[in-house]
Amino acid sequence: MALILCIETTTTNCSVALANNGAVIALKEDMGLNYSHAERLHIYIQEVFEKAGVAQSALDAIAVSKGPGSYTGLRIGVSSAKGLSFALDIPLIATNTLKALAMQARVSDAKYIIPLLDARRMEVYSAIYDADFNELRGIEAQIIDEHSFNDFLNAGKTVFIGDGAEKLQRINKHPNGNFVLEALPSAREMALLADAKYKISDIEDVAYFEPFYLKDFQINKPKK
């Protein structure tokens, strides 16, 4: 039995879950449109412990969503997770952000599940999974157009999920496309992924672990 705190901050959803043996026993998140991680993350952490009626000292591990996603969101989530891991002297686990997002897809007869996270303009972060969430293609940053993912769409029903799915929906009208537009990565789906990693001691070096940014941080100059 493993008690794991899961932290997800890669998008505007500030999400925290407490999981026991892979089952979520407390969840707090904000599915709003604005980033609130700096103000709310530690409050949410405290609230899930209070809701579950357990102390931080009972934790067996800390799990954090490793990215890609918002540069600032990732820094806040990873810094908090590393701080708790060090202070409590417990393992740090990093989970796959896009796989956790894909696990929200519940469309019958889907052959492929493709999570899409917005990466500005017509670019998205994506990965490709089969219906059992086995990875068929790893995470990439890509510019999408009307032909994107047609090889998979031609082969069967394909679910696109995440805040980047709307971009593709506007330009690709393939009949096999199914779009789940409101979904954001959540600590809820991290629970099973973190528990599986804990059982095989797939943990990170707290001193050297860094988020998976995928792209370099860019600062846009304000227009005059």
N, C-alpha and C positions, 0 to 999 in steps of 0.2 A: 504494500500500500504506500503510495507516494502522494504527499500534499504539495502541490506546485502552484505558485503564483504566476499567472500569465499576463504579460503586458503587451498591448498592441497600440502603437502610435504612428504608424506609417502614413496615415491619411488624416482627414479631419475627425475621424472617429477616435476619441480617447477612450480606450476600452481596457478594462481590468477584470480578470476572472480568477477565482480560486477553485482549483480542481483537485479532487481526491480520486486517485486511481483512474484518471482519465475522464471522470464525470464532473461536470461543473456544479459546484455547490453554492456559488455566489458570483454574481455578475453585475458590473456597473459600467455603463458606457454612455457616450454622448454622440448621437448620430447627426449632429448639426453640420452646418456648412462652413463653420469657422473653426480655426485651430484654437484649442483651449488647453492644450496639454500642460503648459507651464503652470497654469492656475489650478488645474483640476486633477492631474495625475495622482499626486500624493494623497489628496482628499479621497479619491476613488479607492486607492489602495487601502486606506484606513477603513473605509465603509465596507469593503468586501470581508475584511477580517471581522468587523463587528456583526455583519449580517450572518456569517457562518459560525460565529461564536468561538473562534479559535485565536490563538496568539501567534504573532510572527515567529516566535521561537519554535513553533511546531512545524514550520516549513521544512521540506526536504530539498527543494530546488526553486530557482527563479527561471522563468522562461520569458524570452523577449522575441518579438517578431523582428527578423533581421533585415527586412527590406527586399526589394527597393521601395522607394516612396519619398515622402517629404524629407528633405535634408534636415530641417530643424526638428521635425517630429521624431525622426530616427535618433538624432543626438539626445533628445530629452529622454526617450524611452530606454535607450541603451545605457545612458549614464545612470539613470535610476536603477535599472536592473543590476548593473555592475556594482553600484554602491551597496545595494541590499545583499547581493551575493557575497561581497567582501565582508560586510559588517556581521552577517550571520554565519559566515564560513560554510556556505552551502554551494552546490554546483550551479553554474550558469548554463542554460540551454538556449540555443538559437533555433527558431523555427522558420520554415519557408512561408513567407507572406502570401505569395500567389497560390500555393497549394491550399493554405487555410481558406483563402477566398474561394477557390474552386469547390471546396467541400460544402459551400452553402448552396450549390446548384442542386435542385431537386426536380429535374424535368424527366418525365418518363421517356424511355426509348432513346435517350441521348447517346450518341456514339462518342462524341468528343466534348470536352469542357475546356474553354479557353478563358481564363481570367484576364481582364484588361484593366490596368490602372492608368489613369490620366498622367501624361508626362509633358503636357503643354502642346499647344498647336495641334497638329495631326499625329503626334507621337504618343505611343503607349508603351508601358511595360507589359509583357505578355509571356505566358508559358502555355504548353499544351498537354492535356491529360486525357486519358481514356475514361470510360464511365466508372471505373474502379479507382480512379485517381492515381493511376500509374503514370509517371512522367514520360511523355513521348518526345517532348522538346523542352530544353531548359529555358531559363529566363533570358529575354532579349529586350532591348529598347529598339522599337521599329516605327518607321513612318508608315501609316496605313493608307490604302487607297481602295478603290472599288473592287480590286481583285484580291485583296488580302484574305488569306485563309481559304481560298476557293478550293484548294485540293482537299481540304477536310470537309468543307460544305458539300462538295460533289459526292463524297463518300457516305454521307449520312447526316442525321440531325446533329447540329452543333450548337452548344450553349455558350454564349458570350456573357460574362458576368463581371460587374465592377463599374466604377465611375468613368472608365474609358470606353465602355460598350456603346454609349450613345453616339460617339464619333463614327463608329463603324456602321451603326444602324442607319445613319443618315445617308450613307453612300453605297452600302451593299444591301441589295434587296433579294438576295438568294432565298428561295423558299425553305431551305433547310436551316436557316438561321433563327435561333431563339435568343432573345435578349432580356437579361435581368439587370435593369439599370440602377436600381436603388441600393444595391449591395456594396458594402465596404468591408475591408478586413476587420475581423472581430476576435477578441481574446477567447470567445466561446469555442471556435473551431481549433484554436491552438491546443486545447486540453489533450486531445488524443495524440496529436503530433509530439507534444512535449513528454507525455507519459511514455510513449514508445522509445523516445531517445533516452529518457532516464533509465529505462530498463536495460539498455545496452551500454550505459555509461558514455553516451555520445554527448560530451560536454565541451564547453569552451574554456580557453585560458582567459581568466578575468582580466589579467594585466594587458593582454595583447588583442583581445577581440575588438573588432570594428564593425559597424553596420555595413551592409551590402548596398552601397549607393548606386552602383551600376554606371551612373554618369557623374562627371565632376560638378561640383556646386557652381552655379552661375549667378552673378550679381547683375541685374539689369539697371542701367543708368536711367534716371528719371528723365522724362521728356521735358524740354524747355518750353 
